[in-house]
Amino acid sequence: MSIIQALILGIVQGVTEFLPISSSGHLVIAPWLFGWGLEPQSAFVFNVLVQLGTMLAVIAYFFKDLARMLSITRRSIMEGTVLQNTESRFVLFVMLSTVPAVLAGLLLKPYVENAFSNPIAVAIFLMITAVIMFVSERLNTKRKELTELTMADSIWIGVFQIFALFPGISRSGVTISAGLGRRLKREDAARFSFLMALPIMLGAGAIALVDLFSLPEITSQIAPLVTGFLTSALVGYFSINWFLSFLVRRGLNFFSVYCLLAGIGVLLADQIRG
């Protein structure tokens, strides 16, 4: 992978990680459309590592909130009042929401890796994402604040994160949709979606780092990986800010239409290429 390719894919990751249009799907489609022919294992490791860049963007954007919540949670643990405190209870629910995807990821890892080399599967998953978001907008009644989140809500949203293991299923799209299905406001569902991604991104990044050192000619990949990481972090920060502002005014329908058209476009491109 060249530095130019890494720069382009870093931008793609930064933009699409938080918009509900599947960053992993676009990281499969972009090289396929450009005909880059990247080595599958190297591409998979790169795709996971640039997620660490967008994880850094989440930490930077929500730094004050995260610092406050972790401080309060530490004190609540010492006092034995975790469930009684709103902030510490929220942290607990975020951690619980990651359990389904962690367990599923360990079981489905070979199938997930194979999906990263199948643009047709990505196209189909994109269209599934479109349907999920469209339906969730019809069900959304916007009755609950984030402070009213329950344990059942967090686990329900976490179950939906399992589907996002596959490229083309937007993690933010399906988890925000799950939050809307539990009657959260759009912007609150998005905030929970972004924060619940942190443990998953950290775990996936740690595994990818292990895989990285098993790659041949690892030294030649350092520059592209660093480029992709930094680019995705910078672009991701501004992407979060724009998307949260957008959700206050409008819903997911625009992104639902985009995912549908993108999926159809990939299928048509595959037919044209023969």
C-alpha angles and dihedrals in degrees: 000000000000126000090248090054090048091049092052093046091046089056090047091051094047093051099041103038093078101026108082095246101096119262092203090052092052091047087058096042098046097060090041092054092046091046093233096149096208119192105264099228093045091047092050092051091046091050092053095044094052086057085067086061091056089044087059088051091055092049092049094047096047096031097123092045092047094047091050094046094047092048092050092044092053090051092045091052090053091048094042093237101116095127093042095056119077096215098046091044089054091052090050091051091050090054092047091051091061096055098082094051093045092054093043092047092057091051098041101038096114092048092047092051091050091051089059089071096048115082092178091059088048090053092052092047090051090056090048088053089052091054094047093052093045092052093045091055089055091052098044114113097165096222104135133071120216089250088063093059113132133206090252090053093052094048091047091053089045092055089056089054088067090071090055091067086084119075111251095035103099111227093204090041097055097037093048088047090051089051091051088050087057088052098253119150113259095247092046092049088051094050091051090046093053095045095046088055093066099079091043093049091047093050094045090047092052091052091047091053089056090049090047093065090054092059118106116247091014093170092065090057098053096086095049091046093051090046092051092046096051094042094050091048095052097042091042093057093058091041091059092050094050095044096050090050090048093052092056089062103029141019139233098281094098091055091044090058091045093053091048093050092043091053092048090046092055091049091050092047090052091052092048091050089050 
